[in-house]
Amino acid sequence: MQQYQKLIYTVCLQFVHEPHTAEDLTQDTFLSAFSAIDRCEPQYYKQWLVRVAANKCKDHLKSAWVRKVDAPGDDALPEPVSYTHLRAHETGR
């Protein structure tokens, strides 16, 4: 873990652009990898960890929570239309 921690964090940060989220995803990567470590040959640990990290990040970015919270343009909603104002303008009042 210590050998690849900086690499995996960097991979996660490049995906999510948020340090705290990258830290969480780095931890998730190592937890997932540790539970399946017997599936990978030692000479491929680095590539495998990068792939696990990338998949964790992609899953995070596809999640409904992230799409809802980070939806672009939500902070710039148009002002509600005042129909009273429109009617007064149409009738010349």
N, C-alpha and C positions, 0 to 999 in steps of 0.2 A: 504494500500500500504506500509506504513512504517513498518508494522509488518512482511511482507513477502519479502521485497525488497532484503535483503541479500541472502535469500534462493534462490529466482528466479535468481539473478545474478550468484550465484554459479552454479546452474543448467546449465545456458547458457554458462558459462565459461568452464564447463566440456565438453560441446559439441564442442565449436568452438575454444577454446584455444587462444583467442585473446580478451584482455580486452575491447577495444573500440567496437568491434562487440558484445560482451556480454552485454555491456551497452545498445546498440541500441536494441538488442533483448529483454532485460528486459523491456525497455520502450514499445516496441511493444506488449509484453505480457500483460502489465497492460492496455494499450489502448484497446486491443481486449477484455480483461476480463471485463473492465468497461462497454463496449458497450453491453455486454451480461450477466451482473451480475444477472439479474432477472431469469436466467435459472438455477442457482445453489443455493442450500441450504447453509446457512451460516456455518454449521458445516463441510461442504466439501470444503470450499474455498481453503484451503492449497493444498489439493490433486488436485483440479481442476486447480489452478494456475500452479502447477508443470507440469501438463499434457499440458496445453496451451503453456508453455515455451518450453517444449520438442518438441512439434509439430512445433512451430515457428523455433526452431533451425534446425530441420530436413528439413523443407522447405527451409531454408537458405542454408544449405549444399547441397541440391539437385538442387539449382538454377543454371542456365546456366552460370551466371556471375562467381560464385564461382568455378565451375568446370573448366572454361576457365582460370581464373586468377591463380588459385592454382594448375594447372595440374602438377603432379610430372614429373620431368625430362626435362621440357621445357628449363631450364637453362643450360642443359648439352647436347645440340645437337651436333652430330658429325660434324667434319670439312668436308667441301665439297671435293669430290674426284677430283683430278686434272687428267683429262683424258690424257692430254699431257704428264704428268709424267709417266702414266701407259704405253702409247705407246712407249715412249723412253726406258722404262725398258724392254718391250717385244722384241724390235728389237735390244737390246744390245747397244743402243747409250748412 
